[in-house]
């Protein structure tokens, strides 16, 4: 019972994390700038998702197309070292080092308590709702500007 509760919460968190990454990058590949449908989006974990310290950290995500996720010479699932070189140049200074530090805390693989999972889920839900509202408002704004000129 307790185990399936954990599994359910982890699945919910995985879904929320992925959806927020889509919204954060506006359904656009971070490496090539291609706009994608939700089905084409690949939300990539910079530090692998087996590390529970950063599995649902929004800074541990990147949005990529299939090519830049799996096939390009510097795609993370093709040559992760090349990808990380790309990332260090294109993200803010110290971003990757912060992720590495956080991923190494408390041994790295410690699982969260059920209560912590629930709190994190509620926080991610709120973030997702805010981002969807913001997105709806900004597309309304874009529409208004475009058609009032
Ligand atoms: Zn791409």
py3Dmol code that shows the C-alpha trace and the ligand (Angstrom):
import py3Dmol

protein = """\
ATOM      1  CA  UNK A   1       0.000   0.000   0.000  1.00  0.00           C
ATOM      2  CA  UNK A   2       2.696   2.443   1.067  1.00  0.00           C
ATOM      3  CA  UNK A   3       4.834   1.446  -1.893  1.00  0.00           C
ATOM      4  CA  UNK A   4       2.105   2.025  -4.484  1.00  0.00           C
ATOM      5  CA  UNK A   5       1.381   5.421  -2.886  1.00  0.00           C
ATOM      6  CA  UNK A   6       5.049   6.327  -3.400  1.00  0.00           C
ATOM      7  CA  UNK A   7       4.972   5.031  -6.966  1.00  0.00           C
ATOM      8  CA  UNK A   8       1.834   7.056  -7.715  1.00  0.00           C
ATOM      9  CA  UNK A   9       3.355  10.251  -6.301  1.00  0.00           C
ATOM     10  CA  UNK A  10       6.607   9.714  -8.192  1.00  0.00           C
ATOM     11  CA  UNK A  11       4.693   9.211 -11.443  1.00  0.00           C
ATOM     12  CA  UNK A  12       2.669  12.372 -10.813  1.00  0.00           C
ATOM     13  CA  UNK A  13       5.871  14.289 -10.119  1.00  0.00           C
ATOM     14  CA  UNK A  14       7.501  12.914 -13.287  1.00  0.00           C
ATOM     15  CA  UNK A  15       4.495  14.077 -15.350  1.00  0.00           C
ATOM     16  CA  UNK A  16       4.409  17.520 -13.719  1.00  0.00           C
ATOM     17  CA  UNK A  17       8.170  18.001 -14.107  1.00  0.00           C
ATOM     18  CA  UNK A  18       7.985  17.091 -17.795  1.00  0.00           C
ATOM     19  CA  UNK A  19       4.989  19.365 -18.462  1.00  0.00           C
ATOM     20  CA  UNK A  20       6.651  22.299 -16.688  1.00  0.00           C
ATOM     21  CA  UNK A  21       9.826  21.778 -18.748  1.00  0.00           C
ATOM     22  CA  UNK A  22       7.690  21.936 -21.925  1.00  0.00           C
ATOM     23  CA  UNK A  23       6.184  25.231 -20.724  1.00  0.00           C
ATOM     24  CA  UNK A  24       9.519  26.642 -19.536  1.00  0.00           C
ATOM     25  CA  UNK A  25      11.040  26.232 -22.992  1.00  0.00           C
ATOM     26  CA  UNK A  26       7.791  27.083 -24.789  1.00  0.00           C
ATOM     27  CA  UNK A  27       7.776  23.780 -26.709  1.00  0.00           C
ATOM     28  CA  UNK A  28      11.030  24.831 -28.403  1.00  0.00           C
ATOM     29  CA  UNK A  29      14.232  22.766 -28.652  1.00  0.00           C
ATOM     30  CA  UNK A  30      16.888  24.442 -26.536  1.00  0.00           C
ATOM     31  CA  UNK A  31      19.655  23.425 -28.952  1.00  0.00           C
ATOM     32  CA  UNK A  32      18.235  24.061 -32.428  1.00  0.00           C
ATOM     33  CA  UNK A  33      15.272  26.363 -31.722  1.00  0.00           C
ATOM     34  CA  UNK A  34      12.736  24.162 -33.468  1.00  0.00           C
ATOM     35  CA  UNK A  35       9.125  24.587 -32.291  1.00  0.00           C
ATOM     36  CA  UNK A  36       7.516  21.265 -31.497  1.00  0.00           C
ATOM     37  CA  UNK A  37       4.186  19.642 -30.738  1.00  0.00           C
ATOM     38  CA  UNK A  38       3.965  18.112 -27.234  1.00  0.00           C
ATOM     39  CA  UNK A  39       4.414  14.676 -28.844  1.00  0.00           C
ATOM     40  CA  UNK A  40       7.733  15.757 -30.380  1.00  0.00           C
ATOM     41  CA  UNK A  41       9.132  17.189 -27.140  1.00  0.00           C
ATOM     42  CA  UNK A  42      11.842  15.379 -25.187  1.00  0.00           C
ATOM     43  CA  UNK A  43      12.310  16.663 -21.622  1.00  0.00           C
ATOM     44  CA  UNK A  44      15.896  15.725 -20.783  1.00  0.00           C
ATOM     45  CA  UNK A  45      17.341  15.251 -17.278  1.00  0.00           C
ATOM     46  CA  UNK A  46      20.807  16.844 -17.262  1.00  0.00           C
ATOM     47  CA  UNK A  47      21.767  14.764 -14.190  1.00  0.00           C
ATOM     48  CA  UNK A  48      20.132  11.330 -14.726  1.00  0.00           C
ATOM     49  CA  UNK A  49      16.719  10.923 -13.124  1.00  0.00           C
ATOM     50  CA  UNK A  50      17.924   8.089 -10.880  1.00  0.00           C
ATOM     51  CA  UNK A  51      19.288  10.854  -8.637  1.00  0.00           C
ATOM     52  CA  UNK A  52      16.356  11.854  -6.436  1.00  0.00           C
ATOM     53  CA  UNK A  53      18.021  15.062  -5.233  1.00  0.00           C
ATOM     54  CA  UNK A  54      17.531  16.606  -8.669  1.00  0.00           C
ATOM     55  CA  UNK A  55      14.962  14.343 -10.365  1.00  0.00           C
ATOM     56  CA  UNK A  56      12.249  17.013 -10.009  1.00  0.00           C
ATOM     57  CA  UNK A  57      14.528  20.059  -9.893  1.00  0.00           C
ATOM     58  CA  UNK A  58      13.344  22.345 -12.693  1.00  0.00           C
ATOM     59  CA  UNK A  59      16.933  23.480 -13.262  1.00  0.00           C
ATOM     60  CA  UNK A  60      17.834  19.878 -14.090  1.00  0.00           C
ATOM     61  CA  UNK A  61      15.730  19.929 -17.258  1.00  0.00           C
ATOM     62  CA  UNK A  62      16.305  20.782 -20.867  1.00  0.00           C
ATOM     63  CA  UNK A  63      13.831  20.572 -23.739  1.00  0.00           C
ATOM     64  CA  UNK A  64      15.149  18.925 -26.871  1.00  0.00           C
ATOM     65  CA  UNK A  65      13.901  17.565 -30.179  1.00  0.00           C
ATOM     66  CA  UNK A  66      14.528  13.905 -30.938  1.00  0.00           C
ATOM     67  CA  UNK A  67      17.551  14.770 -33.103  1.00  0.00           C
ATOM     68  CA  UNK A  68      19.229  16.905 -30.441  1.00  0.00           C
ATOM     69  CA  UNK A  69      18.291  14.443 -27.692  1.00  0.00           C
ATOM     70  CA  UNK A  70      19.487  11.240 -29.338  1.00  0.00           C
ATOM     71  CA  UNK A  71      21.225  11.681 -32.675  1.00  0.00           C
ATOM     72  CA  UNK A  72      23.243  14.899 -33.030  1.00  0.00           C
ATOM     73  CA  UNK A  73      27.031  14.702 -32.440  1.00  0.00           C
ATOM     74  CA  UNK A  74      26.489  16.663 -29.205  1.00  0.00           C
ATOM     75  CA  UNK A  75      23.168  15.044 -28.236  1.00  0.00           C
ATOM     76  CA  UNK A  76      23.215  13.915 -24.581  1.00  0.00           C
ATOM     77  CA  UNK A  77      22.277  10.333 -25.476  1.00  0.00           C
ATOM     78  CA  UNK A  78      24.929  10.281 -28.197  1.00  0.00           C
ATOM     79  CA  UNK A  79      27.885  11.982 -26.488  1.00  0.00           C
ATOM     80  CA  UNK A  80      27.007  13.329 -23.048  1.00  0.00           C
ATOM     81  CA  UNK A  81      30.418  14.954 -22.507  1.00  0.00           C
ATOM     82  CA  UNK A  82      29.984  17.012 -25.686  1.00  0.00           C
ATOM     83  CA  UNK A  83      26.443  17.876 -24.609  1.00  0.00           C
ATOM     84  CA  UNK A  84      27.684  19.062 -21.203  1.00  0.00           C
ATOM     85  CA  UNK A  85      30.301  21.248 -22.927  1.00  0.00           C
ATOM     86  CA  UNK A  86      27.484  22.802 -24.949  1.00  0.00           C
ATOM     87  CA  UNK A  87      25.371  23.242 -21.831  1.00  0.00           C
ATOM     88  CA  UNK A  88      28.134  24.958 -19.829  1.00  0.00           C
ATOM     89  CA  UNK A  89      28.518  27.541 -22.591  1.00  0.00           C
ATOM     90  CA  UNK A  90      24.798  28.138 -23.081  1.00  0.00           C
ATOM     91  CA  UNK A  91      23.503  28.156 -19.495  1.00  0.00           C
ATOM     92  CA  UNK A  92      24.415  30.730 -16.893  1.00  0.00           C
ATOM     93  CA  UNK A  93      27.780  30.511 -15.157  1.00  0.00           C
ATOM     94  CA  UNK A  94      27.777  27.971 -12.343  1.00  0.00           C
ATOM     95  CA  UNK A  95      24.503  26.304 -13.367  1.00  0.00           C
ATOM     96  CA  UNK A  96      25.956  22.837 -13.921  1.00  0.00           C
ATOM     97  CA  UNK A  97      28.171  23.088 -10.819  1.00  0.00           C
ATOM     98  CA  UNK A  98      25.091  23.930  -8.718  1.00  0.00           C
ATOM     99  CA  UNK A  99      23.288  20.875 -10.101  1.00  0.00           C
ATOM    100  CA  UNK A 100      26.291  18.650  -9.411  1.00  0.00           C
ATOM    101  CA  UNK A 101      26.523  19.946  -5.864  1.00  0.00           C
ATOM    102  CA  UNK A 102      22.832  19.366  -5.198  1.00  0.00           C
ATOM    103  CA  UNK A 103      22.931  15.906  -6.770  1.00  0.00           C
ATOM    104  CA  UNK A 104      25.767  14.884  -4.448  1.00  0.00           C
ATOM    105  CA  UNK A 105      24.077  15.967  -1.214  1.00  0.00           C
ATOM    106  CA  UNK A 106      23.225  13.229   1.296  1.00  0.00           C
ATOM    107  CA  UNK A 107      24.695  10.513  -0.890  1.00  0.00           C
ATOM    108  CA  UNK A 108      22.659  11.527  -3.920  1.00  0.00           C
ATOM    109  CA  UNK A 109      20.181   8.702  -4.136  1.00  0.00           C
ATOM    110  CA  UNK A 110      18.177   9.205  -0.961  1.00  0.00           C
ATOM    111  CA  UNK A 111      14.460   8.885  -1.530  1.00  0.00           C
ATOM    112  CA  UNK A 112      12.111  11.584  -0.306  1.00  0.00           C
ATOM    113  CA  UNK A 113       9.581  10.941   2.468  1.00  0.00           C
ATOM    114  CA  UNK A 114       5.960  10.571   1.368  1.00  0.00           C
ATOM    115  CA  UNK A 115       5.137  13.929   2.966  1.00  0.00           C
ATOM    116  CA  UNK A 116       8.002  15.611   1.085  1.00  0.00           C
ATOM    117  CA  UNK A 117       6.782  14.048  -2.170  1.00  0.00           C
ATOM    118  CA  UNK A 118       3.277  15.399  -1.519  1.00  0.00           C
ATOM    119  CA  UNK A 119       4.582  18.888  -0.739  1.00  0.00           C
ATOM    120  CA  UNK A 120       6.729  18.875  -3.854  1.00  0.00           C
ATOM    121  CA  UNK A 121       3.797  17.670  -5.968  1.00  0.00           C
ATOM    122  CA  UNK A 122       1.605  20.490  -4.632  1.00  0.00           C
ATOM    123  CA  UNK A 123       4.336  23.030  -5.358  1.00  0.00           C
ATOM    124  CA  UNK A 124       4.873  21.770  -8.910  1.00  0.00           C
ATOM    125  CA  UNK A 125       1.097  21.782  -9.503  1.00  0.00           C
ATOM    126  CA  UNK A 126       0.953  25.442  -8.470  1.00  0.00           C
ATOM    127  CA  UNK A 127       3.905  26.306 -10.693  1.00  0.00           C
ATOM    128  CA  UNK A 128       2.289  24.542 -13.648  1.00  0.00           C
ATOM    129  CA  UNK A 129      -1.025  26.391 -13.172  1.00  0.00           C
ATOM    130  CA  UNK A 130       0.787  29.759 -12.937  1.00  0.00           C
ATOM    131  CA  UNK A 131       2.794  29.014 -16.065  1.00  0.00           C
ATOM    132  CA  UNK A 132      -0.298  27.965 -18.021  1.00  0.00           C
ATOM    133  CA  UNK A 133      -2.078  31.175 -16.971  1.00  0.00           C
ATOM    134  CA  UNK A 134       0.936  33.229 -17.932  1.00  0.00           C
ATOM    135  CA  UNK A 135       1.147  31.446 -21.281  1.00  0.00           C
ATOM    136  CA  UNK A 136      -2.559  32.059 -21.973  1.00  0.00           C
ATOM    137  CA  UNK A 137      -2.160  35.732 -21.055  1.00  0.00           C
ATOM    138  CA  UNK A 138       0.974  36.230 -23.108  1.00  0.00           C
ATOM    139  CA  UNK A 139      -0.561  34.631 -26.198  1.00  0.00           C
ATOM    140  CA  UNK A 140      -3.589  36.896 -25.733  1.00  0.00           C
ATOM    141  CA  UNK A 141      -1.175  39.821 -25.510  1.00  0.00           C
ATOM    142  CA  UNK A 142       0.689  38.677 -28.623  1.00  0.00           C
ATOM    143  CA  UNK A 143      -2.646  38.300 -30.421  1.00  0.00           C
ATOM    144  CA  UNK A 144      -3.798  41.767 -29.296  1.00  0.00           C
ATOM    145  CA  UNK A 145      -0.560  43.416 -30.381  1.00  0.00           C
ATOM    146  CA  UNK A 146      -0.469  41.589 -33.712  1.00  0.00           C
ATOM    147  CA  UNK A 147      -4.046  42.374 -34.686  1.00  0.00           C
ATOM    148  CA  UNK A 148      -4.286  45.904 -33.375  1.00  0.00           C
ATOM    149  CA  UNK A 149      -1.434  47.177 -35.523  1.00  0.00           C
TER     150      UNK A 149
END
"""
ligand_1 = """\
1
ZN
Zn 16.602 20.371 -31.754
"""
view = py3Dmol.view(width=600, height=400)
view.addModel(protein, "pdb")
view.setStyle({"model": 0}, {"cartoon": {"style": "trace"}})
view.addModel(ligand_1, "xyz")
view.setStyle({"model": 1}, {"stick": {}})
view.zoomTo()
view.show()
